[in-house]
Amino acid sequence: MSFFILTFVSVLAIGLAQKDPHYMDGRTTMVHLFEWKFDDIAKECEDFLGPKGFGGVQVSPINENLMIKDRPWFERYQPMSYKIITRSGNEIEFKNMVNRCKKVGVNIYVDTVVNHMAADAQPAYGTGGTTANPEKLSYPGVPYNSVDFHTPICQIDSADYTNNAANVRNCELNGLHDLNQTKTHCRNEIIKFFNKVIGFGVAGLRIDAAKHMWPSDLEFIYNQLNCLHTKSERSSNKQAYIYQEVIDLGGESVSKFEYNNLGNVIEFLFGIILGGMFRGQDKLARLQTFSNSSAWGLLESKDALVMIDNHDNQRGHGAGGATILTYKDPKPYKMAIAFMLAHPYGHPRVMSSYNFTDPSQGPPANSDDSIISPEIVNGQCSNGWVCEHRWPQIYHMVEFRNLVNNEPLQNWWSDGNNQIAFSRGSKGFVAFAVEGDLREKLQTGLPRGTYCDVITGDIVDGKCSGKSVDVDDDGHALIEILSSDPEGVLALHIHRKL
């Protein structure tokens, strides 16, 4: 019994440690710079993300991948080896990026793909020159061979998502050859790759397709990971932040609650709920109970990484369908992100995209398939890049969250339908109107003074460049959001007080 208790306590301690993103300087939010090159990420850390208070960057998979005709984005999720070489750059450029970003207070998190290897292809060439024979389960670049995979080969049956966890975890997803993480060699190669990346200074790992791996196998792997030692912290016992992709909206054979003791889990239901809310398909007033995660079928806040959209579901893959909001629906999208960043639930991640019309379309590229760097014009991206993280309505809300972090949610107000407002202690206040004109005198929780709305502007030459709001002695203010306004949200905080 005592051994069981000690083992349980040990696993619990590891899980709690792996839920800390290790953000620096009171930062709270990461951004996914989808398909960016390492050199461009390093520059963006220095020029924008660091100064604007972002805590981290999730990068696209860094290991060598199968090259597919027309270079679709999803080729990054078909590993050929664990060498660090993709269209984003090589190992030297990766290490340089990690160091440059850390110097300005921005951590790097790597999207890792270890559930499977590349699907059948003839010929099968990798981005680093590696060849393989997927049909024979031969990947000499790792190396893996047939004994490292689940056999006999089977395909995941969509019906089995609801009643057969073994099928979901042991069979192939879309023909991607499924690794058997119970095998010692397979485990060792994954652990070696993870520890190599951790040794380069990353703060954490996204575990792609965690739903398709057994929790006990992942637990074993996580327990073998090195601590985040740095030159300045030789005795540090910090462990890599782990956040796992487990798509679970309820009623499936594999549950997100099987993984939340190992690290954070990406809460897909979060973006689906808010997508419906800010599309006007449900009443915003119901969000008053959103902090009661169990009532909404959500993970506990401490266990959840949250997002409005990601690289999959903005293209119609994964969960959510037409409910998911993306940059293509800018007004409700910015409102939903503002709510995510104003509300205390979960660890938020902001998406940063490139324009696409075809869901398979890869990033902006030259004729030789090399990725085109984003060009910054008047603070915004061009060359086919959307860069939502550079939208003022979004980066100002990242600053808002940094400021109000750990402040209680107070002064909730709603019209009973699709207008709501709340404060975060005495440091911040937000209001939302999905429909109709909002004109109400509300309790903001803020000290007396004139505040600049960070959604519509900033302080420029001592004046508000957008809306201004006067708060009286007892914290009340007239809040106005008109249905004709280009933004349906207003946000105030004490660092934007005149």
C-alpha positions as CSV (number, residue, x, y, z in Angstrom):
1,M,0.0,0.0,0.0
2,S,2.8,2.4,0.9
3,F,4.5,1.7,-2.4
4,F,1.3,2.5,-4.3
5,I,0.8,5.8,-2.4
6,L,4.4,6.8,-3.1
7,T,4.0,6.0,-6.8
8,F,0.8,7.9,-7.0
9,V,2.3,10.9,-5.3
10,S,5.3,10.8,-7.6
11,V,3.1,10.7,-10.7
12,L,0.9,13.5,-9.3
13,A,3.9,15.7,-8.7
14,I,5.2,15.1,-12.2
15,G,1.8,15.9,-13.7
16,L,1.6,19.2,-11.7
17,A,5.1,20.2,-12.7
18,Q,4.3,19.5,-16.4
19,K,1.4,21.9,-16.3
20,D,3.6,24.9,-15.8
21,P,4.5,26.8,-19.1
22,H,7.4,28.5,-17.3
23,Y,6.4,31.9,-18.7
24,M,8.8,34.7,-17.8
25,D,8.1,38.2,-16.4
26,G,4.4,37.6,-15.5
27,R,3.5,36.6,-19.1
28,T,0.5,34.4,-19.7
29,T,-0.1,33.6,-23.4
30,M,1.6,31.8,-26.3
31,V,1.1,32.2,-30.0
32,H,1.3,29.5,-32.7
33,L,3.4,30.9,-35.5
34,F,2.2,28.3,-37.9
35,E,4.7,27.3,-40.6
36,W,7.1,30.2,-39.8
37,K,10.8,29.8,-40.5
38,F,13.1,29.7,-37.4
39,D,15.0,32.9,-38.4
40,D,11.7,34.8,-38.8
41,I,10.4,33.6,-35.5
42,A,13.6,34.8,-33.8
43,K,13.2,38.2,-35.4
44,E,9.5,38.3,-34.4
45,C,10.4,37.5,-30.8
46,E,12.8,40.4,-30.7
47,D,10.8,43.0,-32.7
48,F,7.3,42.3,-31.5
49,L,6.5,39.3,-29.2
50,G,8.9,40.2,-26.5
51,P,8.0,43.9,-26.3
52,K,4.3,43.1,-26.4
53,G,4.4,40.7,-23.5
54,F,3.8,37.3,-25.2
55,G,5.0,34.4,-23.2
56,G,5.8,31.8,-25.8
57,V,5.7,30.5,-29.4
58,Q,4.5,27.1,-30.5
59,V,6.5,26.2,-33.6
60,S,5.4,23.7,-36.3
61,P,7.0,20.2,-36.2
62,I,10.8,20.6,-36.4
63,N,11.7,17.0,-37.4
64,E,12.4,15.8,-40.9
65,N,9.1,15.1,-42.8
66,L,8.0,13.5,-46.0
67,M,8.0,15.8,-49.0
68,I,4.6,15.6,-50.7
69,K,3.6,16.9,-54.2
70,D,2.5,20.6,-54.0
71,R,3.9,20.8,-50.4
72,P,0.6,20.8,-48.4
73,W,0.8,21.9,-44.7
74,F,0.0,18.4,-43.5
75,E,3.3,17.0,-44.8
76,R,4.8,18.4,-41.6
77,Y,2.9,15.7,-39.7
78,Q,4.4,12.8,-41.6
79,P,7.8,12.1,-39.9
80,M,10.7,10.6,-41.8
81,S,13.2,10.9,-39.0
82,Y,13.9,12.9,-35.8
83,K,16.6,15.1,-37.4
84,I,15.8,18.8,-37.1
85,I,15.5,19.9,-40.7
86,T,12.3,21.1,-42.4
87,R,11.3,24.0,-44.5
88,S,11.5,26.1,-41.3
89,G,15.2,25.6,-41.0
90,N,17.9,23.3,-39.7
91,E,19.2,22.4,-36.2
92,I,21.7,25.4,-36.0
93,E,18.9,27.8,-36.9
94,F,16.5,26.2,-34.4
95,K,19.0,26.5,-31.6
96,N,19.7,30.1,-32.5
97,M,16.0,30.9,-32.5
98,V,15.4,29.3,-29.1
99,N,18.3,31.4,-27.6
100,R,17.3,34.7,-29.2
101,C,13.6,34.3,-28.1
102,K,14.6,33.4,-24.6
103,K,16.7,36.5,-24.3
104,V,13.6,38.6,-24.8
105,G,11.4,36.6,-22.4
106,V,9.7,34.4,-25.0
107,N,9.7,30.6,-24.6
108,I,9.6,28.1,-27.4
109,Y,7.3,25.1,-27.5
110,V,7.7,22.4,-30.1
111,D,4.8,20.5,-31.8
112,T,6.0,16.9,-31.6
113,V,4.7,14.0,-33.8
114,V,5.6,10.6,-32.3
115,N,2.3,8.7,-32.7
116,H,3.2,7.6,-36.2
117,M,5.6,7.8,-39.2
118,A,4.9,8.8,-42.8
119,A,2.3,7.1,-44.9
120,D,3.0,5.0,-48.0
121,A,4.7,7.0,-50.7
122,Q,6.9,6.1,-53.7
123,P,9.4,7.5,-53.7
124,A,9.6,8.6,-50.0
125,Y,12.1,11.4,-49.6
126,G,12.5,13.6,-46.5
127,T,13.2,17.3,-46.2
128,G,16.7,16.4,-45.0
129,G,17.5,13.9,-47.8
130,T,16.5,10.8,-45.9
131,T,14.8,8.0,-47.8
132,A,12.4,5.4,-46.4
133,N,10.2,2.5,-47.5
134,P,6.9,3.1,-45.6
135,E,5.2,0.1,-47.2
136,K,7.7,-2.2,-45.4
137,L,7.7,0.0,-42.3
138,S,11.3,0.8,-42.8
139,Y,12.5,4.2,-41.7
140,P,16.3,4.1,-41.6
141,G,16.6,7.8,-40.6
142,V,15.5,7.0,-37.0
143,P,15.9,3.9,-37.4
144,Y,12.6,2.1,-37.2
145,N,11.5,-1.1,-38.8
146,S,8.5,-3.4,-38.6
147,V,9.0,-4.5,-35.0
148,D,8.5,-0.9,-33.9
149,F,4.9,-0.6,-35.2
150,H,1.5,-2.0,-34.2
151,T,0.9,-5.1,-36.3
152,P,-1.1,-6.5,-37.9
153,I,-1.8,-3.2,-39.7
154,C,-5.4,-1.9,-39.2
155,Q,-7.2,1.3,-40.0
156,I,-9.2,3.4,-37.4
157,D,-12.9,2.9,-38.0
158,S,-14.8,6.1,-37.4
159,A,-17.5,4.1,-35.6
160,D,-14.8,2.9,-33.1
161,Y,-14.2,6.4,-31.8
162,T,-17.3,5.8,-29.6
163,N,-16.7,2.2,-28.5
164,N,-13.2,0.8,-29.2
165,A,-10.3,2.6,-27.5
166,A,-7.9,-0.1,-28.7
167,N,-8.8,0.6,-32.3
168,V,-8.2,4.3,-31.8
169,R,-4.8,3.8,-30.2
170,N,-3.4,0.8,-32.1
171,C,-4.6,1.3,-35.6
172,E,-3.6,3.8,-38.3
173,L,-5.0,7.3,-38.6
174,N,-5.4,8.1,-42.3
175,G,-2.8,5.5,-43.4
176,L,-0.1,6.9,-41.1
177,H,1.9,4.0,-39.8
178,D,1.3,3.7,-36.1
179,L,4.2,3.3,-33.8
180,N,4.0,0.9,-30.8
181,Q,5.2,2.9,-27.8
182,T,5.3,-0.2,-25.6
183,K,8.4,-1.3,-27.5
184,T,11.6,-0.4,-25.7
185,H,13.4,0.8,-28.9
186,C,10.5,3.0,-29.9
187,R,10.3,4.5,-26.4
188,N,14.0,5.2,-26.4
189,E,14.0,7.0,-29.7
190,I,11.1,9.2,-28.7
191,I,12.8,10.0,-25.3
192,K,16.1,10.7,-27.0
193,F,14.4,13.2,-29.5
194,F,12.4,14.9,-26.7
195,N,15.5,15.2,-24.5
196,K,17.6,16.6,-27.4
197,V,15.0,19.3,-27.9
198,I,14.8,20.1,-24.2
199,G,18.6,20.3,-24.1
200,F,18.4,23.0,-26.7
201,G,16.4,25.2,-24.3
202,V,12.7,24.7,-25.2
203,A,10.2,25.1,-22.4
204,G,7.7,22.5,-23.5
205,L,6.2,20.1,-26.0
206,R,2.9,19.8,-27.7
207,I,2.1,16.1,-28.1
208,D,0.3,15.6,-31.4
209,A,-2.3,12.8,-31.6
210,A,-1.9,12.0,-27.9
211,K,-5.4,10.5,-28.1
212,H,-4.0,7.8,-30.3
213,M,-1.4,6.7,-27.8
214,W,-1.9,4.8,-24.5
215,P,-1.7,7.0,-21.4
216,S,0.6,4.5,-19.7
217,D,3.1,4.7,-22.6
218,L,3.1,8.5,-22.5
219,E,3.5,8.4,-18.7
220,F,6.6,6.2,-19.1
221,I,8.1,8.6,-21.8
222,Y,7.3,11.7,-19.8
223,N,9.0,10.3,-16.7
224,Q,12.2,9.9,-18.6
225,L,12.5,13.5,-19.7
226,N,15.3,15.7,-18.6
227,C,14.7,18.7,-16.4
228,L,14.9,22.2,-17.9
229,H,18.4,22.9,-16.7
230,T,19.9,26.2,-17.8
231,K,23.4,27.7,-17.3
232,S,21.9,30.0,-14.6
233,E,19.9,27.2,-12.9
234,R,22.2,24.2,-12.7
235,S,20.1,22.8,-9.8
236,S,16.8,23.5,-11.4
237,N,14.2,20.6,-11.3
238,K,11.8,22.3,-13.7
239,Q,10.1,19.9,-16.1
240,A,9.0,20.6,-19.6
241,Y,5.5,21.9,-20.1
242,I,3.4,19.1,-21.7
243,Y,0.2,19.8,-23.5
244,Q,-1.6,17.0,-25.3
245,E,-3.9,16.9,-28.3
246,V,-6.9,14.9,-27.2
247,I,-10.0,15.7,-29.2
248,D,-12.9,14.8,-26.9
249,L,-16.3,16.5,-27.0
250,G,-17.8,13.8,-24.8
251,G,-19.2,10.3,-25.4
252,E,-16.1,8.8,-27.0
253,S,-14.1,5.7,-26.1
254,V,-11.0,7.8,-25.4
255,S,-11.5,10.6,-22.8
256,K,-9.4,13.7,-22.2
257,F,-9.7,12.9,-18.5
258,E,-7.4,9.9,-19.0
259,Y,-4.6,12.3,-19.8
260,N,-4.9,15.3,-17.6
261,N,-2.9,13.7,-14.8
262,L,0.1,13.6,-17.1
263,G,0.1,17.2,-18.2
264,N,-2.2,19.8,-19.7
265,V,-4.7,18.7,-22.4
266,I,-5.9,20.9,-25.3
267,E,-9.6,21.7,-24.6
268,F,-11.2,21.6,-28.0
269,L,-14.7,22.1,-26.5
270,F,-13.7,25.6,-25.4
271,G,-13.4,27.0,-28.9
272,I,-16.6,25.2,-30.0
273,I,-18.6,26.7,-27.2
274,L,-17.3,30.2,-27.7
275,G,-17.6,29.9,-31.5
276,G,-21.3,29.2,-31.1
277,M,-21.7,32.0,-28.6
278,F,-20.1,34.7,-30.6
279,R,-21.8,33.6,-33.8
280,G,-25.1,34.3,-32.0
281,Q,-26.1,30.7,-31.8
282,D,-26.5,30.8,-28.0
283,K,-26.9,33.4,-25.3
284,L,-23.8,35.1,-24.0
285,A,-25.6,35.4,-20.7
286,R,-25.1,31.7,-20.1
287,L,-21.3,32.3,-19.8
288,Q,-21.8,33.6,-16.2
289,T,-21.3,30.0,-15.2
290,F,-18.3,29.4,-17.4
291,S,-15.9,29.1,-14.5
292,N,-17.8,26.0,-13.4
293,S,-15.9,23.8,-15.8
294,S,-17.7,20.6,-15.0
295,A,-21.1,22.1,-15.8
296,W,-19.8,22.7,-19.4
297,G,-18.0,19.4,-19.8
298,L,-14.7,21.1,-19.7
299,L,-11.4,20.1,-18.0
300,E,-10.5,22.0,-14.9
301,S,-8.9,25.3,-15.6
302,K,-5.5,24.2,-14.4
303,D,-5.5,21.2,-16.8
304,A,-6.5,23.0,-20.0
305,L,-4.7,24.7,-22.8
306,V,-7.4,26.8,-24.6
307,M,-7.8,28.3,-28.1
308,I,-10.5,29.7,-30.4
309,D,-9.0,27.9,-33.4
310,N,-6.0,26.0,-34.5
311,H,-4.2,24.9,-37.7
312,D,-6.6,21.9,-38.1
313,N,-10.0,23.1,-37.2
314,Q,-9.7,26.4,-39.0
315,R,-9.5,24.2,-42.1
316,G,-12.5,22.0,-41.2
317,H,-10.4,19.2,-39.8
318,G,-10.8,17.8,-36.3
319,A,-13.7,19.0,-34.1
320,G,-16.1,21.9,-34.4
321,G,-16.9,22.2,-38.1
322,A,-18.6,25.4,-39.1
323,T,-18.9,26.5,-35.5
324,I,-15.2,27.3,-35.4
325,L,-14.3,31.0,-35.7
326,T,-11.2,32.0,-37.7
327,Y,-9.6,35.1,-39.1
328,K,-12.1,34.8,-42.0
329,D,-14.8,36.0,-39.6
330,P,-12.9,39.0,-38.1
331,K,-15.5,40.7,-35.8
332,P,-16.8,37.7,-33.9
333,Y,-13.3,36.1,-34.0
334,K,-11.8,39.1,-32.2
335,M,-14.6,39.1,-29.7
336,A,-14.1,35.4,-28.9
337,I,-10.4,35.9,-28.5
338,A,-11.0,38.9,-26.2
339,F,-13.2,36.8,-24.0
340,M,-10.6,34.0,-23.9
341,L,-8.0,36.5,-22.8
342,A,-10.2,38.3,-20.4
343,H,-11.7,35.3,-18.7
344,P,-9.4,33.4,-16.2
345,Y,-10.1,29.9,-17.5
346,G,-7.1,27.8,-18.9
347,H,-3.8,28.6,-20.5
348,P,-4.6,30.5,-23.7
349,R,-2.9,30.1,-27.1
350,V,-3.5,32.5,-30.0
351,M,-3.4,31.3,-33.6
352,S,-1.3,33.1,-36.2
353,S,-2.1,32.0,-39.8
354,Y,-1.5,32.5,-43.4
355,N,-4.2,33.1,-46.0
356,F,-5.6,30.0,-47.6
357,T,-8.5,29.1,-49.9
358,D,-7.7,25.4,-50.3
359,P,-7.7,23.6,-46.9
360,S,-4.5,21.6,-48.0
361,Q,-2.6,24.7,-49.1
362,G,0.9,25.1,-47.7
363,P,2.4,28.4,-46.5
364,P,3.4,31.2,-48.9
365,A,6.3,29.9,-50.9
366,N,8.7,30.7,-53.7
367,S,8.9,28.6,-56.9
368,D,11.6,26.4,-55.3
369,D,9.1,25.6,-52.4
370,S,11.1,27.7,-49.9
371,I,8.8,29.6,-47.5
372,I,8.4,33.3,-48.1
373,S,9.1,35.4,-45.0
374,P,6.3,37.7,-43.7
375,E,6.9,41.3,-44.6
376,I,5.8,43.9,-42.0
377,V,4.0,46.9,-43.4
378,N,2.6,49.5,-41.0
379,G,2.8,46.9,-38.2
380,Q,0.8,44.2,-40.1
381,C,2.0,41.2,-42.1
382,S,1.9,40.9,-45.9
383,N,3.2,38.3,-48.5
384,G,0.2,36.1,-47.8
385,W,0.5,36.0,-44.0
386,V,-2.4,37.0,-41.7
387,C,-0.5,37.3,-38.4
388,E,-3.6,37.6,-36.1
389,H,-1.2,38.1,-33.2
390,R,-0.3,41.5,-34.7
391,W,-3.9,42.7,-34.8
392,P,-4.1,45.5,-32.1
393,Q,-7.4,44.0,-30.8
394,I,-5.5,40.8,-30.0
395,Y,-2.1,41.9,-28.7
396,H,-3.7,44.5,-26.5
397,M,-5.8,41.8,-24.9
398,V,-2.6,39.7,-24.4
399,E,-1.3,42.7,-22.4
400,F,-4.7,42.9,-20.6
401,R,-4.4,39.3,-19.5
402,N,-0.9,39.8,-18.3
403,L,-2.1,42.7,-16.1
404,V,-5.2,41.1,-14.6
405,N,-3.7,37.6,-14.1
406,N,-4.8,36.2,-10.7
407,E,-7.4,38.9,-10.3
408,P,-10.9,37.6,-9.5
409,L,-13.8,37.7,-12.0
410,Q,-16.3,40.2,-10.5
411,N,-19.1,42.6,-11.3
412,W,-20.8,40.3,-13.8
413,W,-23.6,41.9,-15.8
414,S,-25.8,40.8,-18.7
415,D,-28.9,41.9,-20.4
416,G,-30.1,38.3,-20.2
417,N,-29.3,37.7,-23.8
418,N,-26.3,38.6,-25.9
419,Q,-24.7,41.5,-24.0
420,I,-22.3,40.8,-21.1
421,A,-19.7,42.6,-19.0
422,F,-17.4,41.8,-16.1
423,S,-14.3,43.1,-14.3
424,R,-11.1,41.4,-13.2
425,G,-10.7,42.8,-9.7
426,S,-9.9,46.5,-9.8
427,K,-7.5,46.2,-12.8
428,G,-9.5,45.5,-15.8
429,F,-13.0,45.6,-17.3
430,V,-14.6,44.2,-20.5
431,A,-18.0,44.3,-22.2
432,F,-19.4,42.4,-25.2
433,A,-22.4,42.9,-27.4
434,V,-23.2,40.3,-30.1
435,E,-26.4,42.0,-31.0
436,G,-28.2,45.2,-30.4
437,D,-26.9,48.5,-28.9
438,L,-25.3,48.3,-25.4
439,R,-25.9,51.5,-23.5
440,E,-25.7,50.9,-19.7
441,K,-24.2,52.5,-16.6
442,L,-22.2,49.5,-15.2
443,Q,-19.9,48.8,-12.3
444,T,-16.4,48.5,-13.8
445,G,-14.5,47.9,-10.6
446,L,-11.9,50.4,-11.7
447,P,-10.6,53.5,-9.8
448,R,-12.0,56.9,-10.8
449,G,-10.6,58.3,-14.0
450,T,-10.7,58.4,-17.8
451,Y,-9.7,55.2,-19.6
452,C,-8.8,54.5,-23.2
453,D,-10.5,51.5,-24.7
454,V,-7.7,49.2,-25.9
455,I,-9.8,47.5,-28.5
456,T,-10.3,50.7,-30.5
457,G,-7.1,52.5,-29.8
458,D,-4.4,53.5,-27.3
459,I,-3.0,56.5,-25.6
460,V,-1.4,58.8,-28.2
461,D,0.1,62.1,-27.2
462,G,-1.8,62.0,-23.9
463,K,-5.2,61.3,-25.5
464,C,-7.3,58.3,-26.4
465,S,-6.9,57.5,-30.1
466,G,-10.1,55.4,-29.9
467,K,-13.0,55.4,-27.4
468,S,-12.6,56.9,-24.0
469,V,-14.7,56.0,-20.9
470,D,-15.1,58.1,-17.7
471,V,-15.3,56.1,-14.5
472,D,-16.8,57.9,-11.5
473,D,-15.9,57.8,-7.8
474,D,-17.8,54.5,-7.1
475,G,-16.5,52.7,-10.2
476,H,-19.5,53.1,-12.4
477,A,-19.2,54.2,-16.1
478,L,-21.5,54.6,-19.1
479,I,-20.6,51.8,-21.4
480,E,-21.6,52.0,-25.1
481,I,-21.1,49.4,-27.8
482,L,-23.3,50.1,-30.9
483,S,-24.3,47.4,-33.3
484,S,-22.8,49.5,-36.1
485,D,-19.4,49.5,-34.4
486,P,-16.7,47.5,-36.2
487,E,-15.8,45.9,-32.9
488,G,-18.3,44.3,-30.6
489,V,-16.1,44.5,-27.5
490,L,-14.7,47.2,-25.2
491,A,-11.8,46.7,-22.8
492,L,-10.3,49.0,-20.1
493,H,-7.4,48.5,-17.8
494,I,-5.4,50.6,-15.3
495,H,-2.4,50.9,-17.6
496,R,-4.5,52.8,-20.1
497,K,-5.8,55.5,-17.7
498,L,-5.1,59.1,-18.7
